[in-house]
Amino acid sequence: MAKVNGQNVTDGTTEVNGANETAVETVTEETEVTAAMKGRPVSGFKVKREKFKADDGREMWSYYIDGTVRERKVRVSFVAYDKGGAGYEFLDLIFDTKPEADLVMYDETQRDFNGKIISKRTVYEIQDVDADTGVVYSYKVKPYRETDKAYINIMLAEQAAKRKKDGD
């Protein structure tokens, strides 16, 4: 179990890299930019979806959040983490009962058992809690383009700056 900022944060996931038989531990850590963890919504971002026609004529859904950066309207697009249709079928389950769902983000760090960082990444999930049962429906997605990641980071930074300014 690893410690980050004095907290035990391993998610218990252990992988073995077949190429060199090195054990790898996935560690989830909470950061300043990360406003959510364990199912709490991030900064009020709501993911929406809209239909569009693919080049082959099929109707499909796109998933996005709308935001503002320097007083310009921007749209951040997300795609299913899995390739193929299974990921989009699961996203349909999340949006079956509501037109919006929460965007949940958290950082994951992979370390070897000597503590050396192998990789870091931000995980994005679209999440909804069933009002009747309390069951959490959650699915990992990824920003469609690098610019989408940049917009999310800027929107979070602008929100933090506004909160700091309003708090002073």
C-alpha positions as CSV (number, residue, x, y, z in Angstrom):
1,M,0.0,0.0,0.0
2,A,1.4,3.4,-1.0
3,K,1.1,6.7,0.8
4,V,0.3,10.0,-1.0
5,N,0.1,13.1,1.0
6,G,0.2,11.0,4.2
7,Q,-2.8,8.9,3.0
8,N,-3.0,5.2,2.1
9,V,-4.4,5.3,-1.4
10,T,-3.7,2.1,-3.3
11,D,-6.8,0.7,-5.0
12,G,-5.4,-2.8,-4.6
13,T,-4.8,-3.3,-8.3
14,T,-1.6,-5.1,-9.1
15,E,-0.4,-6.0,-12.6
16,V,2.6,-7.9,-13.9
17,N,4.4,-6.6,-16.9
18,G,5.0,-9.7,-19.0
19,A,8.0,-8.2,-20.9
20,N,10.2,-7.9,-17.8
21,E,8.1,-9.5,-15.1
22,T,8.0,-6.3,-13.0
23,A,5.1,-6.0,-10.6
24,V,3.2,-2.7,-10.9
25,E,0.8,-1.1,-8.4
26,T,-1.9,1.4,-9.5
27,V,-2.3,4.2,-7.0
28,T,-5.2,6.7,-7.0
29,E,-4.3,10.0,-5.5
30,E,-6.3,13.1,-4.8
31,T,-4.9,16.4,-6.0
32,E,-5.9,20.1,-5.9
33,V,-7.1,20.1,-9.5
34,T,-9.1,16.9,-8.8
35,A,-12.3,18.1,-7.3
36,A,-13.9,14.6,-7.1
37,M,-13.1,11.2,-5.9
38,K,-15.1,8.2,-5.1
39,G,-18.3,9.3,-6.8
40,R,-18.4,13.0,-6.0
41,P,-19.1,15.3,-9.0
42,V,-16.3,17.4,-10.3
43,S,-16.9,21.2,-10.3
44,G,-20.4,20.8,-11.4
45,F,-19.6,19.7,-14.9
46,K,-22.6,17.9,-16.4
47,V,-22.1,15.7,-19.4
48,K,-24.8,15.8,-22.1
49,R,-25.4,13.9,-25.2
50,E,-26.8,14.7,-28.7
51,K,-27.6,12.6,-31.7
52,F,-25.7,12.9,-35.0
53,K,-25.6,11.1,-38.3
54,A,-22.5,9.2,-39.1
55,D,-21.0,9.2,-42.6
56,D,-22.7,5.8,-43.2
57,G,-26.1,7.2,-42.2
58,R,-26.4,5.6,-38.8
59,E,-27.7,7.7,-35.9
60,M,-25.2,7.9,-33.1
61,W,-24.6,9.9,-29.9
62,S,-21.9,12.3,-29.0
63,Y,-21.0,13.1,-25.4
64,Y,-19.8,16.6,-24.3
65,I,-19.7,19.3,-21.7
66,D,-20.2,23.0,-22.6
67,G,-18.1,25.6,-20.9
68,T,-16.6,29.0,-21.1
69,V,-13.0,30.0,-21.5
70,R,-12.1,33.7,-21.6
71,E,-15.7,34.4,-22.3
72,R,-15.8,32.1,-25.3
73,K,-18.2,29.2,-25.5
74,V,-16.3,25.9,-25.8
75,R,-17.4,22.3,-26.1
76,V,-15.4,19.4,-24.7
77,S,-16.1,16.1,-26.3
78,F,-15.7,12.6,-24.9
79,V,-15.5,9.1,-26.4
80,A,-16.0,5.7,-24.9
81,Y,-12.9,4.1,-23.5
82,D,-13.5,0.8,-25.2
83,K,-13.2,0.5,-28.9
84,G,-16.4,-0.9,-30.5
85,G,-20.0,-0.5,-29.5
86,A,-19.9,-2.0,-26.0
87,G,-18.8,1.2,-24.3
88,Y,-21.5,3.3,-26.0
89,E,-24.1,0.7,-25.0
90,F,-23.1,1.2,-21.4
91,L,-23.3,5.0,-21.8
92,D,-26.9,4.5,-23.1
93,L,-27.6,2.9,-19.7
94,I,-26.3,5.9,-17.8
95,F,-28.4,8.3,-19.9
96,D,-31.6,6.2,-20.0
97,T,-33.2,8.1,-17.2
98,K,-31.7,11.6,-17.4
99,P,-30.4,13.9,-20.1
100,E,-27.3,14.7,-18.1
101,A,-24.7,12.9,-15.9
102,D,-21.8,14.0,-13.7
103,L,-18.2,14.1,-14.9
104,V,-16.0,12.5,-12.3
105,M,-12.2,12.9,-12.5
106,Y,-9.4,11.5,-10.5
107,D,-5.6,11.0,-10.9
108,E,-4.0,7.5,-11.1
109,T,-0.3,6.9,-10.7
110,Q,1.3,3.6,-11.5
111,R,4.4,2.8,-9.4
112,D,6.6,-0.3,-9.2
113,F,7.1,-1.8,-5.8
114,N,10.3,0.2,-5.3
115,G,8.1,3.4,-5.4
116,K,9.3,4.5,-8.8
117,I,6.6,6.2,-10.8
118,I,5.9,4.4,-14.1
119,S,3.0,6.6,-15.4
120,K,0.5,9.1,-14.3
121,R,-2.9,9.8,-15.9
122,T,-6.2,11.5,-15.2
123,V,-9.2,9.2,-15.3
124,Y,-12.5,10.6,-16.6
125,E,-15.8,8.9,-15.8
126,I,-19.4,9.7,-16.7
127,Q,-21.5,8.8,-13.6
128,D,-25.1,8.8,-12.5
129,V,-26.7,7.6,-9.3
130,D,-30.1,5.9,-9.6
131,A,-32.5,7.9,-7.5
132,D,-34.6,4.8,-6.5
133,T,-31.9,2.3,-5.7
134,G,-28.8,4.4,-5.0
135,V,-26.8,2.2,-7.5
136,V,-23.9,4.2,-9.1
137,Y,-23.6,3.8,-12.9
138,S,-20.2,4.8,-13.9
139,Y,-18.1,4.4,-17.1
140,K,-14.7,5.6,-18.1
141,V,-14.4,7.9,-21.0
142,K,-11.6,9.9,-22.5
143,P,-11.4,13.4,-24.0
144,Y,-11.7,13.1,-27.8
145,R,-8.8,15.5,-28.6
146,E,-5.8,16.9,-26.7
147,T,-7.5,20.3,-26.9
148,D,-10.4,18.8,-24.9
149,K,-8.0,18.0,-22.1
150,A,-6.6,21.5,-22.3
151,Y,-10.1,23.1,-22.1
152,I,-11.0,21.0,-19.0
153,N,-7.8,22.0,-17.3
154,I,-8.3,25.7,-18.1
155,M,-12.0,25.6,-17.0
156,L,-10.9,24.0,-13.7
157,A,-8.2,26.6,-13.2
158,E,-10.5,29.5,-14.0
159,Q,-13.1,28.2,-11.5
160,A,-10.4,27.9,-8.8
161,A,-9.2,31.4,-9.5
162,K,-12.8,32.7,-9.4
163,R,-13.4,30.9,-6.0
164,K,-10.1,32.3,-4.7
165,K,-11.0,35.9,-5.8
166,D,-14.6,35.6,-4.4
167,G,-13.2,34.3,-1.1
168,D,-10.7,37.1,-0.6
